[in-house]
């Protein structure tokens, strides 16, 4: 019975997300560093707050990004939806020193895949950066690219993270932040500082995407792009 429910939710959720996403008007901001990394064949680690997982699953669909998803029941629902959107998944926790649950993602990185993390998942507190993504960057040498998706017309679910679902035909902003590298020889203090920097940058670009802060002037690679269901 559980398996049938998971399959049903995965199929229905992905269909609804594709139909809803096809109506969004998307503006992309500060994407230049990500394009350069991909042009150079450099796998990256994409980091976003957990509340933005649904719009980002649509906007980065079909790219083969491998994400860390909780082994809890809620994580199984998310897994079924995003796998149908073209993502790979690794199951486990990003807590307890940032090592548990990372092995499958590290293998994916070695094969050239991008990785995805929600540093405040799977249970919060919201907008608090846990160490897993920082440790993954230290072990792989891959740059962390912060990103956010938001707008002014959003539904917010009453979950711990205030999960957002953009409304139909919303003007949605996909915003990228400053890349962050973590040296392999980083000290525990360095890791803490890196986590604080990532947390601050994710807050900044998430508020920018939602219109709380203005989009930076002179963002040369900002552009609008139509979306379409695949």
VOBA-1610 file (N, C-alpha, C; in pm, whole numbers, padded with zeros to 5 digits, always signed):
BEGIN
Unk+00083-00121+00000Unk+00000+00000+00000Unk+00087+00126+00000Unk+00193+00128+00081Unk+00281+00244+00085Unk+00345+00268-00052Unk+00388+00159-00116Unk+00453+00174-00246Unk+00356+00233-00348Unk+00231+00189-00347Unk+00132+00243-00439Unk+00110+00392-00413Unk+00104+00429-00285Unk+00085+00569-00251Unk+00204+00653-00297Unk+00327+00603-00275Unk+00446+00677-00318Unk+00446+00695-00470Unk+00412+00589-00544Unk+00411+00599-00689Unk+00306+00698-00736Unk+00189+00694-00674Unk+00080+00784-00713Unk+00118+00929-00688Unk+00174+00955-00570Unk+00214+01091-00537Unk+00326+01138-00631Unk+00422+01051-00659Unk+00530+01087-00748Unk+00481+01124-00887Unk+00389+01043-00941Unk+00335+01070-01075Unk+00251+01197-01074Unk+00157+01206-00979Unk+00067+01321-00976Unk+00143+01450-00946Unk+00238+01443-00852Unk+00314+01562-00817Unk+00395+01615-00933Unk+00458+01526-01008Unk+00539+01570-01121Unk+00453+01629-01233Unk+00334+01572-01254Unk+00244+01625-01357Unk+00197+01765-01318Unk+00154+01781-01194Unk+00107+01912-01148Unk+00219+02014-01157Unk+00341+01975-01117Unk+00452+02068-01119Unk+00486+02111-01262Unk+00481+02019-01357Unk+00511+02054-01496Unk+00404+02148-01553Unk+00278+02119-01524Unk+00170+02203-01576Unk+00177+02342-01514Unk+00198+02347-01383Unk+00207+02475-01314Unk+00329+02553-01362Unk+00443+02485-01370Unk+00566+02552-01410Unk+00562+02607-01552Unk+00486+02542-01639Unk+00477+02589-01778Unk+00410+02725-01787Unk+00338+02766-01683Unk+00270+02895-01686Unk+00356+03009-01630Unk+00466+02977-01564Unk+00546+03082-01499Unk+00622+03164-01602Unk+00640+03293-01572Unk+00728+03381-01649Unk+00855+03397-01567Unk+00965+03348-01620Unk+01088+03334-01541Unk+01194+03435-01585Unk+01248+03508-01489Unk+01363+03594-01512Unk+01483+03532-01442Unk+01596+03522-01512Unk+01716+03460-01458Unk+01820+03568-01431Unk+01880+03564-01312Unk+01972+03669-01270Unk+02104+03611-01221Unk+02215+03671-01264Unk+02349+03638-01216Unk+02386+03492-01239Unk+02350+03441-01356Unk+02378+03301-01391Unk+02518+03281-01447Unk+02590+03392-01472Unk+02719+03385-01540Unk+02818+03285-01483Unk+02845+03287-01350Unk+02942+03191-01295Unk+02902+03045-01318Unk+02773+03013-01305Unk+02730+02875-01329Unk+02754+02835-01473Unk+02723+02924-01566Unk+02748+02893-01707Unk+02896+02870-01733Unk+02982+02949-01670Unk+03125+02934-01690Unk+03175+02800-01635Unk+03127+02762-01517Unk+03167+02633-01460Unk+03126+02519-01553Unk+03005+02525-01603Unk+02958+02417-01690Unk+03030+02417-01823Unk+03063+02535-01874Unk+03139+02543-01999Unk+03277+02479-01981Unk+03334+02492-01860Unk+03466+02436-01832Unk+03459+02290-01790Unk+03340+02232-01783Unk+03325+02093-01741Unk+03346+02073-01592Unk+03324+02177-01512Unk+03343+02171-01367Unk+03211+02140-01298Unk+03196+02020-01238Unk+03075+01993-01162Unk+03062+02089-01044Unk+02940+02124-01011Unk+02916+02220-00903Unk+02824+02159-00799Unk+02815+02228-00685Unk+02720+02194-00581Unk+02620+02308-00573Unk+02495+02281-00607Unk+02389+02381-00602Unk+02325+02376-00464Unk+02316+02491-00398Unk+02263+02497-00262Unk+02147+02597-00256Unk+02038+02557-00192Unk+01919+02641-00181Unk+01847+02608-00051Unk+01768+02700-00004Unk+01686+02670+00115Unk+01578+02569+00080Unk+01544+02486+00177Unk+01449+02375+00156Unk+01315+02424+00105Unk+01275+02542+00145Unk+01143+02594+00105Unk+01130+02614-00045Unk+01242+02616-00118Unk+01239+02646-00261Unk+01253+02522-00347Unk+01241+02405-00289Unk+01272+02282-00361Unk+01179+02258-00480Unk+01050+02294-00470Unk+00957+02264-00578Unk+00981+02353-00702Unk+00984+02486-00688Unk+01011+02562-00811Unk+01148+02532-00872Unk+01249+02506-00789Unk+01380+02474-00843Unk+01383+02337-00910Unk+01302+02244-00860Unk+01293+02113-00926Unk+01240+02128-01067Unk+01153+02223-01089Unk+01104+02247-01226Unk+01208+02323-01308Unk+01264+02427-01252Unk+01354+02514-01329Unk+01486+02447-01365Unk+01528+02346-01286Unk+01651+02272-01317Unk+01621+02127-01354Unk+01503+02104-01407Unk+01462+01968-01443Unk+01548+01914-01557Unk+01561+01783-01560Unk+01626+01717-01672Unk+01776+01737-01682Unk+01841+01788-01576Unk+01985+01814-01581Unk+02067+01705-01514Unk+02002+01605-01457Unk+02075+01494-01396Unk+02142+01529-01264Unk+02101+01638-01200Unk+02158+01677-01072Unk+02123+01572-00968Unk+02219+01537-00883Unk+02197+01438-00778Unk+02182+01511-00645Unk+02070+01487-00578Unk+02039+01561-00456Unk+02031+01466-00337Unk+02058+01521-00219Unk+02048+01446-00095Unk+01907+01462-00040Unk+01839+01351-00016Unk+01701+01353+00031Unk+01691+01269+00158Unk+01612+01317+00252Unk+01594+01247+00379Unk+01536+01108+00358Unk+01572+01015+00450Unk+01516+00881+00447Unk+01380+00873+00515Unk+01332+00983+00572Unk+01200+00986+00633Unk+01093+00970+00526Unk+00968+00943+00569Unk+00858+00926+00476Unk+00837+01045+00386Unk+00849+01167+00440Unk+00834+01287+00358Unk+00940+01290+00249Unk+01059+01243+00281Unk+01166+01239+00182Unk+01134+01145+00068Unk+01063+01038+00098Unk+01026+00943-00008Unk+00931+01007-00108Unk+00837+01088-00060Unk+00747+01158-00152Unk+00826+01253-00242Unk+00917+01330-00181Unk+01000+01424-00259Unk+01083+01348-00362Unk+01140+01234-00319Unk+01222+01154-00409Unk+01144+01112-00532Unk+01023+01063-00513Unk+00944+01015-00626Unk+00909+01127-00723Unk+00884+01246-00672Unk+00852+01359-00759Unk+00974+01403-00838Unk+01085+01427-00767Unk+01199+01487-00837Unk+01270+01387-00929Unk+01262+01258-00897Unk+01321+01161-00990Unk+01246+01163-01123Unk+01116+01189-01119Unk+01039+01202-01242Unk+01070+01332-01315Unk+01134+01426-01244Unk+01174+01552-01307Unk+01316+01546-01359Unk+01378+01429-01353Unk+01511+01413-01411Unk+01627+01430-01315Unk+01601+01416-01185Unk+01706+01425-01084Unk+01748+01285-01039Unk+01872+01273-00994Unk+01916+01156-00921Unk+01906+01186-00772Unk+01903+01083-00689Unk+01891+01104-00545Unk+01988+01016-00467Unk+02035+01072-00357Unk+02108+00997-00256Unk+02029+01009-00128Unk+02010+00900-00056Unk+01926+00901+00062Unk+02011+00904+00188Unk+01972+00990+00281Unk+02044+00996+00407Unk+02035+01134+00469Unk+02116+01156+00572Unk+02116+01280+00647Unk+02243+01359+00618Unk+02229+01491+00623Unk+02347+01576+00607Unk+02398+01627+00742Unk+02347+01571+00850Unk+02388+01612+00983Unk+02498+01520+01035Unk+02525+01527+01167Unk+02628+01444+01230Unk+02764+01461+01162Unk+02808+01587+01156Unk+02939+01615+01100Unk+02942+01625+00950Unk+02827+01611+00883Unk+02822+01631+00740Unk+02870+01514+00659Unk+02895+01396+00719Unk+02950+01284+00645Unk+02844+01180+00613Unk+02757+01148+00711Unk+02657+01044+00690Unk+02566+01082+00573Unk+02543+00989+00484Unk+02454+01012+00371Unk+02519+01076+00251Unk+02649+01104+00255Unk+02715+01174+00145Unk+02784+01080+00046Unk+02800+00954+00080Unk+02883+00868-00004Unk+02831+00857-00147Unk+02702+00839-00165Unk+02649+00825-00301Unk+02664+00954-00379Unk+02655+01069-00311Unk+02673+01195-00379Unk+02818+01217-00421Unk+02911+01174-00336Unk+03052+01187-00371Unk+03085+01099-00491Unk+03025+00981-00498Unk+03045+00896-00615Unk+02989+00963-00740Unk+02872+01027-00727Unk+02812+01096-00840Unk+02900+01211-00887Unk+02960+01282-00793Unk+03050+01391-00831Unk+03170+01338-00909Unk+03225+01227-00864Unk+03341+01170-00934Unk+03306+01131-01078Unk+03180+01103-01103Unk+03138+01070-01240Unk+03099+01193-01320Unk+03117+01312-01261Unk+03093+01435-01334Unk+02955+01496-01315Unk+02878+01448-01219Unk+02744+01500-01197Unk+02746+01621-01102Unk+02656+01715-01125Unk+02633+01822-01028Unk+02557+01766-00908Unk+02579+01827-00792Unk+02511+01786-00669Unk+02417+01897-00623Unk+02314+01858-00548Unk+02220+01955-00495Unk+02196+01934-00347Unk+02193+02042-00271Unk+02172+02037-00126Unk+02072+02143-00083Unk+01989+02109+00014Unk+01911+02207+00090Unk+01973+02207+00230Unk+02062+02302+00260Unk+02142+02294+00382Unk+02062+02300+00512Unk+01936+02346+00507Unk+01856+02350+00629Unk+01765+02229+00642Unk+01771+02134+00548Unk+01688+02014+00556Unk+01753+01906+00638Unk+01679+01797+00668Unk+01541+01777+00628Unk+01438+01826+00729Unk+01480+01869+00847Unk+01384+01903+00951Unk+01404+02043+01008Unk+01496+02120+00954Unk+01517+02254+01004Unk+01620+02261+01115Unk+01632+02376+01180Unk+01547+02494+01161Unk+01566+02559+01025Unk+01460+02625+00980Unk+01461+02688+00849Unk+01570+02795+00841Unk+01633+02800+00724Unk+01737+02899+00694Unk+01853+02892+00793Unk+01887+02772+00834Unk+02004+02750+00918Unk+02092+02649+00847Unk+02214+02688+00813Unk+02301+02605+00729Unk+02369+02496+00811Unk+02334+02371+00784Unk+02400+02257+00845Unk+02530+02226+00770Unk+02616+02145+00829Unk+02753+02133+00773Unk+02768+02044+00652Unk+02667+01965+00617Unk+02686+01865+00512Unk+02735+01922+00380Unk+02673+02031+00334Unk+02710+02089+00206Unk+02852+02145+00209Unk+02893+02198+00323Unk+03028+02253+00336Unk+03132+02141+00331Unk+03103+02031+00400Unk+03194+01916+00398Unk+03203+01857+00258Unk+03088+01849+00188Unk+03090+01797+00051Unk+03178+01883-00039Unk+03171+02013-00023Unk+03256+02103-00102Unk+03403+02085-00066Unk+03432+02064+00061Unk+03569+02042+00105Unk+03625+01912+00045Unk+03545+01807+00046Unk+03593+01677+00001Unk+03606+01669-00151Unk+03520+01740-00223Unk+03520+01730-00369Unk+03599+01840-00438Unk+03617+01953-00371Unk+03678+02068-00436Unk+03584+02143-00527Unk+03458+02101-00533Unk+03360+02165-00621Unk+03312+02297-00561Unk+03286+02397-00645Unk+03231+02522-00594Unk+03085+02506-00554Unk+03046+02573-00446Unk+02905+02582-00409Unk+02845+02702-00481Unk+02738+02679-00555Unk+02667+02787-00623Unk+02531+02804-00554Unk+02512+02911-00476Unk+02381+02932-00412Unk+02278+02972-00517Unk+02153+02934-00495Unk+02047+02973-00586Unk+01915+02981-00512Unk+01822+03056-00569Unk+01691+03074-00508Unk+01590+03099-00619Unk+01467+03062-00594Unk+01356+03094-00684Unk+01245+03154-00600Unk+01191+03265-00646Unk+01086+03330-00568Unk+01012+03434-00648Unk+00914+03493-00584Unk+00832+03596-00645Unk+00736+03649-00541Unk+00643+03730-00584Unk+00550+03792-00490Unk+00415+03721-00483Unk+00392+03626-00573Unk+00264+03552-00571Unk+00295+03405-00544Unk+00303+03371-00416Unk+00341+03237-00374Unk+00240+03182-00274Unk+00210+03054-00288Unk+00143+02984-00179Unk+00251+02936-00083Unk+00223+02940+00046Unk+00317+02892+00147Unk+00250+02785+00232Unk+00308+02667+00230Unk+00254+02553+00306Unk+00290+02571+00453Unk+00204+02525+00542Unk+00229+02540+00685Unk+00324+02437+00741Unk+00435+02413+00673Unk+00536+02318+00718Unk+00647+02394+00789Unk+00743+02321+00845Unk+00851+02386+00920Unk+00929+02486+00836Unk+00939+02460+00705Unk+01019+02547+00618Unk+00936+02650+00543Unk+00802+02650+00564Unk+00712+02738+00487Unk+00734+02714+00337Unk+00722+02587+00297Unk+00742+02546+00158Unk+00662+02635+00064Unk+00726+02684-00042Unk+00659+02774-00134Unk+00620+02701-00262Unk+00502+02738-00313Unk+00453+02692-00442Unk+00413+02815-00520Unk+00487+02851-00624Unk+00450+02969-00703Unk+00313+02952-00769Unk+00234+03056-00767Unk+00101+03052-00826Unk+00110+03052-00978Unk+00003+03011-01045Unk+00005+03013-01192Unk+00031+03152-01247Unk+00110+03158-01353Unk+00139+03280-01428Unk+00217+03385-01347Unk+00278+03343-01237Unk+00358+03436-01157Unk+00484+03476-01233Unk+00533+03596-01204Unk+00666+03636-01250Unk+00766+03581-01149Unk+00841+03481-01190Unk+00930+03410-01100Unk+01074+03451-01127Unk+01149+03477-01021Unk+01290+03515-01034Unk+01378+03397-00990Unk+01463+03353-01082Unk+01564+03252-01054Unk+01696+03326-01037Unk+01747+03328-00914Unk+01861+03413-00880Unk+01976+03329-00826Unk+02097+03355-00875Unk+02216+03283-00832Unk+02304+03376-00748Unk+02377+03316-00654Unk+02463+03393-00566Unk+02610+03375-00599Unk+02694+03434-00516Unk+02838+03426-00534Unk+02888+03285-00503Unk+02965+03224-00595Unk+03019+03090-00569Unk+03110+03089-00447Unk+03114+02975-00380Unk+03194+02960-00259Unk+03279+02833-00272Unk+03410+02848-00254Unk+03501+02734-00253Unk+03544+02706-00109Unk+03558+02578-00076Unk+03604+02537+00057Unk+03734+02459+00040Unk+03845+02509+00089Unk+03974+02440+00072Unk+03975+02303+00141Unk+04050+02212+00084Unk+04061+02079+00143Unk+04126+02082+00282Unk+04213+02179+00303Unk+04281+02187+00432Unk+04211+02283+00528Unk+04082+02310+00504Unk+04009+02403+00590Unk+04002+02351+00734Unk+04019+02440+00829Unk+04007+02406+00971Unk+03860+02406+01012Unk+03827+02349+01128Unk+03688+02357+01176Unk+03637+02501+01180Unk+03723+02594+01217Unk+03682+02735+01220Unk+03653+02785+01079Unk+03735+02742+00982Unk+03712+02781+00843Unk+03576+02728+00795Unk+03544+02605+00834Unk+03416+02546+00793Unk+03299+02623+00852Unk+03312+02664+00975Unk+03205+02743+01038Unk+03187+02876+00967Unk+03298+02939+00930Unk+03288+03067+00860Unk+03226+03048+00721Unk+03262+02938+00655Unk+03204+02912+00523Unk+03054+02889+00533Unk+03011+02817+00637Unk+02868+02795+00656Unk+02795+02927+00681Unk+02855+03015+00758Unk+02794+03145+00786Unk+02785+03228+00658Unk+02890+03223+00575Unk+02887+03297+00448Unk+02778+03244+00356Unk+02767+03111+00347Unk+02665+03052+00261Unk+02525+03087+00312Unk+02507+03080+00443Unk+02376+03113+00502Unk+02338+03257+00468Unk+02431+03349+00483Unk+02402+03489+00454Unk+02372+03511+00306Unk+02446+03443+00219Unk+02424+03461+00076Unk+02290+03401+00033Unk+02254+03286+00090Unk+02124+03226+00058Unk+02010+03315+00106Unk+02025+03374+00223Unk+01923+03468+00271Unk+01911+03586+00175Unk+02026+03638+00131Unk+02024+03756+00043Unk+01953+03727-00088Unk+01991+03619-00155Unk+01933+03595-00287Unk+01789+03547-00277Unk+01753+03479-00167Unk+01614+03438-00150Unk+01525+03560-00130Unk+01570+03653-00047Unk+01494+03777-00027Unk+01490+03859-00156Unk+01599+03857-00232Unk+01600+03927-00361Unk+01498+03866-00456Unk+01496+03732-00465Unk+01401+03665-00554Unk+01257+03695-00517Unk+01231+03710-00387Unk+01095+03738-00340Unk+01059+03885-00350Unk+01156+03970-00387Unk+01129+04112-00397Unk+01145+04187-00267Unk+01197+04120-00163Unk+01221+04188-00036Unk+01338+04283-00050Unk+01439+04239-00125Unk+01554+04324-00157Unk+01555+04348-00308Unk+01603+04465-00352Unk+01606+04491-00496Unk+01711+04406-00566Unk+01684+04369-00689Unk+01782+04298-00771Unk+01896+04394-00803Unk+02018+04346-00793Unk+02135+04432-00812Unk+02137+04493-00951Unk+02165+04622-00957Unk+02175+04690-01085Unk+02300+04641-01158Unk+02293+04644-01291Unk+02409+04609-01371Unk+02438+04461-01378Unk+02337+04379-01351Unk+02355+04235-01363Unk+02349+04199-01511Unk+02466+04189-01574Unk+02472+04185-01720Unk+02408+04061-01778Unk+02405+03950-01701Unk+02353+03827-01759Unk+02210+03801-01718Unk+02142+03899-01656Unk+02002+03881-01623Unk+01921+03875-01751Unk+01828+03782-01760Unk+01745+03771-01878Unk+01617+03699-01843Unk+01521+03710-01933Unk+01395+03641-01914Unk+01392+03523-02009Unk+01328+03418-01964Unk+01318+03298-02047Unk+01182+03236-02029Unk+01117+03194-02137Unk+00989+03125-02122Unk+01011+02986-02069Unk+00911+02931-02004Unk+00918+02793-01958Unk+00823+02710-02041Unk+00850+02581-02044Unk+00762+02492-02119Unk+00763+02356-02056Unk+00650+02289-02059Unk+00643+02153-02005Unk+00717+02061-02100Unk+00781+01959-02040Unk+00856+01864-02124Unk+00789+01728-02118
//
